[in-house]
Amino acid sequence: MSRRKDQERWEAMRRLDPDYKGFRGPANEPTRSRNAPLEPVTCSVCGRKRNVPRGIAQEQGDTYVCSACSAERESGASDSQTTERD
């Protein structure tokens, strides 16, 4: 894209939002959250190691259940409820 078109785009964005600073790259977006420090924790159901945020690892410790196992439990529970109704 030409410099003139870049300048026109910047001016248009500036008219819409007077506080517009210009594009600073996806790493500097204000809506993007910082990555939380991860810690390896072993799932109590399947035994696989998962990297989870440090806060969750400290809270749940040895009782941690990974998202795959918890989704499997939920789908298994909903399947058993539908078969009981039939």
DOBATI-59587 format. One record per atom (N, C-alpha, C): residue number from 0; x, y, z; chain; atom name. Coordinates in steps of 0.2 Angstrom, whole numbers, padded with zeros to 4 digits. Example, Ala and Ser with C-alpha at 12.3 -4.5 7.8 and 13.67 -1.06 7.14 Angstrom:
2
0/0066/-0028/0039/A/N
0/0062/-0022/0039/A/CA
0/0066/-0016/0039/A/C
1/0064/-0011/0035/A/N
1/0068/-0005/0036/A/CA
1/0064/0000/0039/A/C
This chain:
86
0/0004/-0006/0000/A/N
0/0000/0000/0000/A/CA
0/0004/0006/0000/A/C
1/0002/0011/-0003/A/N
1/0006/0017/-0004/A/CA
1/0006/0021/0002/A/C
2/0011/0026/0003/A/N
2/0012/0030/0009/A/CA
2/0006/0035/0009/A/C
3/0003/0037/0003/A/N
3/-0002/0041/0003/A/CA
3/-0009/0038/0006/A/C
4/-0010/0032/0004/A/N
4/-0016/0028/0006/A/CA
4/-0015/0027/0014/A/C
5/-0009/0025/0016/A/N
5/-0008/0024/0023/A/CA
5/-0010/0030/0027/A/C
6/-0008/0036/0024/A/N
6/-0009/0042/0028/A/CA
6/-0017/0044/0028/A/C
7/-0020/0043/0022/A/N
7/-0027/0044/0022/A/CA
7/-0031/0039/0027/A/C
8/-0029/0033/0027/A/N
8/-0032/0028/0032/A/CA
8/-0031/0031/0039/A/C
9/-0025/0033/0041/A/N
9/-0023/0035/0047/A/CA
9/-0028/0041/0049/A/C
10/-0028/0046/0044/A/N
10/-0032/0052/0045/A/CA
10/-0040/0050/0046/A/C
11/-0042/0045/0043/A/N
11/-0049/0043/0043/A/CA
11/-0050/0040/0050/A/C
12/-0046/0036/0052/A/N
12/-0046/0033/0059/A/CA
12/-0046/0038/0064/A/C
13/-0042/0043/0063/A/N
13/-0041/0049/0068/A/CA
13/-0047/0053/0069/A/C
14/-0051/0054/0063/A/N
14/-0057/0057/0063/A/CA
14/-0062/0054/0067/A/C
15/-0062/0047/0066/A/N
15/-0067/0043/0070/A/CA
15/-0066/0043/0078/A/C
16/-0059/0042/0079/A/N
16/-0057/0042/0086/A/CA
16/-0051/0046/0087/A/C
17/-0052/0052/0090/A/N
17/-0047/0057/0091/A/CA
17/-0041/0054/0095/A/C
18/-0042/0049/0099/A/N
18/-0037/0046/0103/A/CA
18/-0033/0040/0100/A/C
19/-0034/0039/0093/A/N
19/-0031/0034/0090/A/CA
19/-0024/0035/0089/A/C
20/-0020/0030/0091/A/N
20/-0012/0031/0091/A/CA
20/-0009/0028/0085/A/C
21/-0013/0024/0081/A/N
21/-0010/0020/0076/A/CA
21/-0009/0013/0077/A/C
22/-0008/0009/0072/A/N
22/-0007/0002/0074/A/CA
22/-0001/0000/0076/A/C
23/0000/-0003/0082/A/N
23/0006/-0005/0085/A/CA
23/0008/-0012/0085/A/C
24/0004/-0016/0082/A/N
24/0005/-0023/0081/A/CA
24/0001/-0027/0086/A/C
25/-0001/-0033/0084/A/N
25/-0005/-0037/0088/A/CA
25/-0003/-0039/0095/A/C
26/0003/-0038/0097/A/N
26/0006/-0039/0104/A/CA
26/0004/-0034/0108/A/C
27/0003/-0028/0105/A/N
27/0002/-0022/0109/A/CA
27/-0005/-0020/0110/A/C
28/-0010/-0024/0108/A/N
28/-0017/-0022/0108/A/CA
28/-0019/-0022/0115/A/C
29/-0023/-0017/0117/A/N
29/-0025/-0016/0124/A/CA
29/-0030/-0022/0126/A/C
30/-0034/-0025/0121/A/N
30/-0039/-0030/0123/A/CA
30/-0035/-0037/0124/A/C
31/-0029/-0037/0122/A/N
31/-0026/-0044/0122/A/CA
31/-0023/-0044/0129/A/C
32/-0025/-0050/0133/A/N
32/-0022/-0051/0140/A/CA
32/-0015/-0054/0140/A/C
33/-0012/-0052/0145/A/N
33/-0005/-0055/0146/A/CA
33/-0006/-0063/0147/A/C
34/-0001/-0067/0145/A/N
34/-0001/-0074/0146/A/CA
34/0001/-0075/0153/A/C
35/-0004/-0079/0157/A/N
35/-0002/-0081/0164/A/CA
35/0003/-0086/0164/A/C
36/0007/-0086/0169/A/N
36/0012/-0091/0170/A/CA
36/0009/-0098/0171/A/C
37/0012/-0103/0167/A/N
37/0009/-0109/0167/A/CA
37/0013/-0114/0171/A/C
38/0010/-0119/0174/A/N
38/0013/-0124/0178/A/CA
38/0011/-0131/0176/A/C
39/0015/-0136/0175/A/N
39/0013/-0143/0173/A/CA
39/0009/-0146/0179/A/C
40/0003/-0149/0178/A/N
40/-0001/-0152/0183/A/CA
40/-0003/-0159/0180/A/C
41/-0003/-0164/0183/A/N
41/-0006/-0171/0181/A/CA
41/-0013/-0171/0182/A/C
42/-0017/-0173/0177/A/N
42/-0024/-0174/0178/A/CA
42/-0025/-0180/0182/A/C
43/-0030/-0180/0187/A/N
43/-0032/-0185/0191/A/CA
43/-0036/-0191/0188/A/C
44/-0039/-0189/0182/A/N
44/-0043/-0195/0179/A/CA
44/-0038/-0198/0174/A/C
45/-0035/-0195/0169/A/N
45/-0032/-0198/0163/A/CA
45/-0024/-0199/0165/A/C
46/-0022/-0195/0169/A/N
46/-0015/-0195/0171/A/CA
46/-0010/-0192/0166/A/C
47/-0013/-0188/0162/A/N
47/-0009/-0184/0157/A/CA
47/-0007/-0177/0160/A/C
48/-0001/-0175/0159/A/N
48/0002/-0168/0161/A/CA
48/-0001/-0163/0157/A/C
49/-0004/-0158/0160/A/N
49/-0007/-0152/0157/A/CA
49/-0004/-0146/0159/A/C
50/-0003/-0141/0155/A/N
50/0000/-0134/0157/A/CA
50/-0006/-0130/0159/A/C
51/-0007/-0128/0165/A/N
51/-0012/-0124/0167/A/CA
51/-0010/-0118/0171/A/C
52/-0014/-0112/0171/A/N
52/-0012/-0106/0175/A/CA
52/-0010/-0108/0182/A/C
53/-0005/-0105/0185/A/N
53/-0002/-0106/0191/A/CA
53/-0007/-0106/0197/A/C
54/-0012/-0101/0196/A/N
54/-0017/-0101/0201/A/CA
54/-0022/-0107/0202/A/C
55/-0024/-0109/0196/A/N
55/-0028/-0115/0196/A/CA
55/-0024/-0121/0198/A/C
56/-0018/-0122/0197/A/N
56/-0013/-0127/0199/A/CA
56/-0013/-0127/0206/A/C
57/-0012/-0121/0209/A/N
57/-0011/-0121/0217/A/CA
57/-0018/-0123/0220/A/C
58/-0024/-0120/0217/A/N
58/-0030/-0122/0220/A/CA
58/-0032/-0129/0220/A/C
59/-0031/-0132/0214/A/N
59/-0034/-0139/0213/A/CA
59/-0029/-0144/0215/A/C
60/-0022/-0143/0214/A/N
60/-0017/-0148/0215/A/CA
60/-0018/-0155/0213/A/C
61/-0018/-0159/0217/A/N
61/-0019/-0167/0215/A/CA
61/-0026/-0168/0213/A/C
62/-0031/-0164/0214/A/N
62/-0038/-0166/0212/A/CA
62/-0039/-0163/0205/A/C
63/-0034/-0160/0201/A/N
63/-0036/-0157/0195/A/CA
63/-0038/-0162/0190/A/C
64/-0044/-0160/0186/A/N
64/-0047/-0163/0181/A/CA
64/-0046/-0159/0174/A/C
65/-0043/-0162/0169/A/N
65/-0042/-0158/0163/A/CA
65/-0049/-0157/0159/A/C
66/-0049/-0152/0155/A/N
66/-0055/-0150/0151/A/CA
66/-0057/-0156/0147/A/C
67/-0053/-0160/0144/A/N
67/-0055/-0166/0140/A/CA
67/-0059/-0171/0144/A/C
68/-0056/-0172/0150/A/N
68/-0060/-0177/0155/A/CA
68/-0066/-0174/0158/A/C
69/-0066/-0168/0159/A/N
69/-0072/-0165/0162/A/CA
69/-0078/-0164/0156/A/C
70/-0076/-0163/0150/A/N
70/-0081/-0163/0145/A/CA
70/-0083/-0170/0144/A/C
71/-0079/-0175/0144/A/N
71/-0081/-0182/0143/A/CA
71/-0086/-0184/0149/A/C
72/-0085/-0182/0155/A/N
72/-0089/-0183/0160/A/CA
72/-0096/-0180/0159/A/C
73/-0096/-0174/0157/A/N
73/-0102/-0170/0156/A/CA
73/-0106/-0174/0150/A/C
74/-0103/-0176/0145/A/N
74/-0107/-0179/0139/A/CA
74/-0109/-0186/0142/A/C
75/-0105/-0189/0146/A/N
75/-0107/-0196/0148/A/CA
75/-0113/-0195/0153/A/C
76/-0113/-0190/0157/A/N
76/-0119/-0189/0161/A/CA
76/-0125/-0187/0158/A/C
77/-0125/-0183/0152/A/N
77/-0131/-0181/0148/A/CA
77/-0133/-0187/0144/A/C
78/-0129/-0191/0142/A/N
78/-0131/-0197/0139/A/CA
78/-0134/-0202/0143/A/C
79/-0132/-0203/0149/A/N
79/-0136/-0207/0154/A/CA
79/-0143/-0205/0156/A/C
80/-0143/-0198/0156/A/N
80/-0150/-0195/0158/A/CA
80/-0155/-0196/0152/A/C
81/-0152/-0196/0146/A/N
81/-0157/-0197/0140/A/CA
81/-0159/-0204/0140/A/C
82/-0155/-0209/0141/A/N
82/-0157/-0216/0141/A/CA
82/-0161/-0218/0147/A/C
83/-0161/-0214/0153/A/N
83/-0165/-0216/0158/A/CA
83/-0172/-0213/0157/A/C
84/-0173/-0208/0153/A/N
84/-0180/-0206/0151/A/CA
84/-0183/-0210/0146/A/C
85/-0180/-0214/0142/A/N
85/-0183/-0218/0137/A/CA
85/-0186/-0224/0139/A/C
